[in-house]
Amino acid sequence: MGKCIDLTGQKFGRLTVVERDTSADIGHGKHAKWKCICECGGEISVSRQSLRSGYTKSCGCLNQEKRISTRLIDETGNRYGRLVVLWREDGEKGKRGYWVCRCDCGKVTTVYGTSLRNGSTRSCGCLNDEMKRSRSGPNHPNWNGGTIENEGYILVLQPKYPNANAKGYVLEHRLVMSQHLGRPLEEGETVHHKNGIKYDNRIENLELRTSLHPEGQSVEDMIEFCITYLKRYAPERLQE
């Protein structure tokens, strides 16, 4: 039986021997196992023979780096879509590295080399945003004319219309009445469906209503209000 030489504290390549690994021993002498710490922080149990012969020099990170370096393509300065490659960043232990790129829009982003070469990444994300916007509204394949239904009412997409909501939609019955009057509806004006059917927005079925009538006013104030009211809704009646 050969004498086991103590390798504690000795360094072999990137490995530093910590102690004898008796739990993994498969023999004595050159077959004895030793616990080692790699420079990268990894741990490994190695036989004395592998250490002293130089067969094992790391926890495996050295071979991985060699494989990466042999197949690494330098992308610095290359353009892919809207991206220009600036430099490469190494990934954390066990993870792939990536390329730092500047997009034509000015934003800096990181991309894997394979994503650049296969065309799956062509911008920082701004290109996808533009494509989404270009497919909205009438350009979208599911466009139905810009109308939606909400609780029985029909809404029409009219983003520039004065009576539009925050999303650019106008209740169709209000839009029809507004077009009939030749002006946007004013504060306090509502449109009523005569037959109670919310989606029947024929002008014949719509009635303009107002909630401007004051309460508890003097006669003089009411006369003044009536004159103002007639000027707005029936100026031809003032002569009567």
Summary of the structure (lengths in Angstrom):
residues: 240
radius of gyration: 39.5
end to end distance: 130.1
largest distance: 130.1
contacts: 575
relative contact order: 0.06
helix: 30%
strand: 25%
